[in-house]
Amino acid sequence: MGFADQFRYHRKRRGWTQQEAADRIGVSRSAVANYESGRKIPHKEVLIRIANTFEVSIDELLRDESDVYYSRNEIELDKAFELIRNKLGEMKRGEAEKYALEETKKLLLLLLDKNEITSASHIHPLLAHVEALIRQLEKTK
């Protein structure tokens, strides 16, 4: 993931339009479009403003190693799954299954809300399946 992808990711993560990002950084909307398309890379002063606006390091903006970039997200997911695993260990089987499905549903919705998932068409069928499983578990009680 190069600068263009990093820029787009951080802008969308905040829910900003290209114009909103341009206003906050102090550049034109067309400059933002050029950054995101990879046609241009900003000069040093603008790069510093972008890093400050997105609250990331310049190194992160310029990094082209997706494995390193995603490692922070993986660590957060590991922590979340560890908490869920601990809670599941304390529950009865039916409760544990329902809890696991509800947490999966929350995670999917969170990823959709944060634009972490690029294709919602892949997630909606999974979400519908999780909801169906939750309803099925509730009927068996």
N, C-alpha and C positions, 0 to 999 in steps of 0.2 A: 504494500500500500504506500504509494508515493505522496508527495505534497498535495496534489489535486484531490486524491481520495481522502486524505486526512482532513483537508480543509472542508470538503463537503460533509464528511462524517461529523465534525464538530459543529458545523452550522446547523445541520439537520437535528443533531442531538439536542440542541437548544430550541428547536422549533422555529428558527428564524428563516425568513425569506432571504433571497439574495440581496434585496434592497435593505432589509433590516441589518444584515451583516455588514453591508457596505457603509451604512450610516454609522454603525458602532465603531468600525475600523477607521473610517475617514477616507474611503476610496469610492470610486463610482461603482454602480451596479455592473457595468460592463467589465470592470477590472475583476470583480468577484467571479463573473461568468468565465473570464479567461483563466483565472486561477483554477476553477473547478474543472475546466476542460483540459487543463494541462498546457494551454497555449502560452501561458506566461507564469513566471515565478516572481514574486514581489522582491523589490530591493530590500536591503537590510533594515532600514527604518520601518518600513511597512510590515516586514516580517516580525519585528519586535512588537508592533502594535497588535498584530494578529495573535501572536502567542499570548500577550497580556489579555486580550479580549476573550480568547477561548480558555484562558487560565491553564495553559500547557507550556511545556518547554519548546524552544525552537527545534531542539533535537527530535522531539516527538513529531512535530509538524513535518520535518524533512525525512524522517525515518522511512525506509522502504522495506522493512522487515516485518511482515505481518505476524510472524510467530511471536516476536518480542512485544508487538503492540497488543496482541490479544491476551498475553499472559496475565495481565491485571484482571481482565474479565474472567478468565478461567479461575484465578485465585478466589475472586468474589463468589463465583458459582460453587466452588469447592466448599467454601465456608457455609453458604446457604444449604447445600446438600448435607453437610455434616450436622447442622442444627436440625434439619428435617429427620435425618437418620436417627438422631438421639431421641427426638420426640416419638418417632414411630416405635422405637424399642420399648417405650413405656406404655403403649396402647394395646388394646385387644385387637384381634385380627380384623374384624369388620370396621372398627373405628380407624385402624391404621390405613386400610385400603382407601377409605373415603378421604381421610386427611391427605394422603399422598396425591390422590386425584385432584382435590381442591387446591393443593399447593402447586401442582402442575398447571392447572388452569390459571391461577394467579400469575405464575411465571410467564406463561404464554401471553396473557393480556398485557403484562408489564413490558415484555419485549416488543409487542405491537405498538404500545403507546410511546415507547422511546425510540421508535423507528430503528431498532436493532435488527429487525427482520426485514429484508428487502422485498420479499414476496409473501404477502399476506395470504395469497391463494394456497400456499403450502400449509399454513398454520390453521386456517379456518376449518378444514376437514378434521384435523387433529383435535382442535378445540371442541368441535361438535361430538367427536368420539369420546373425549374425556367427560363431557357433560352427560352423555348417554350412560356411561359407566357409573357416574355418581348417582343418577336417577335409579339405575338398576340396583345399586347397593342400598339405596334408601328404601326401596320396595321390599328387600329381603329382611328388613328389621322387624 
